[in-house]
Amino acid sequence: MSKYILTGVVITSLFKDFDDKVFIYFVGIVLSILCLIVGLILTNSRDDDKKENINSVLSNNKKGNKRK
């Protein structure tokens, strides 16, 4: 997502003559960084959920094997 924001900012600034290009670049970079951070947080929480699910399945399998 962040790469599309940066691409849009660069292409827009090339085709249109903005008075304050520094501001446009700054906003694009800030939005890209925010998208990157949110994506990393969401990816990390999904990985943690997967690890917890795997651990619970493994612990249930160990308990089931002991009963036999």
N, C-alpha and C positions, 0 to 999 in steps of 0.2 A: 504494500500500500504506500509506504513512504517513497519508494522509487517512482511511483506514478505521480505523486505530488511534486517531487523535484522535477520530473520530466515536464509536467504541466507548467510549472513556474518558469523553467528555462525556455520552453517553446513559446509561451505567452509573451515573455519579455523580449524575445527575438522578433516576433511579429508585430507587437504593439510598442509604441514609443511611450514608455512611462516616464514621468518626471522623476520619480523616486524609486529607481530600480533597487537600491540598497534595501529599502523597506520591503519590497516584494520578495527579494531573496531571503531576507531575515525571517519573514513570516513563513515562507516555504520551508526553510530549514527547521524552524521551531516546530511546525506541524509534522514534519517528517520525523523528528526526534521523538515527539509525543507518540506518534503512531508506532514507532519502533519499540518504545518502552512498554506501551500497552500490549503490543504483540508478544514481547518477551515475557511479560507477567502472565498473560493468558496461556502461553505455551508452557511455562514453568508450572502453573497450577494444574494443567492437564496432565503433565508428566507425573506430578506428585499423586494425583488421583489414580493414575494407572498403576503406579508403584504400590499404593495402598491396596488396590484391588488384587494385584498379583500376590502380595503378601498375605492377604486374607484367604485367597484360594489355596495358596501353599500351606498355610497353617491348618486349614480345614482338611486338606488332603493328608497331612501328617497325623491329625487326630483320627481320621478315618482309618489309616493304616495301622494305628496302634490298637484299634478295637478288634481287628481281625485276628 
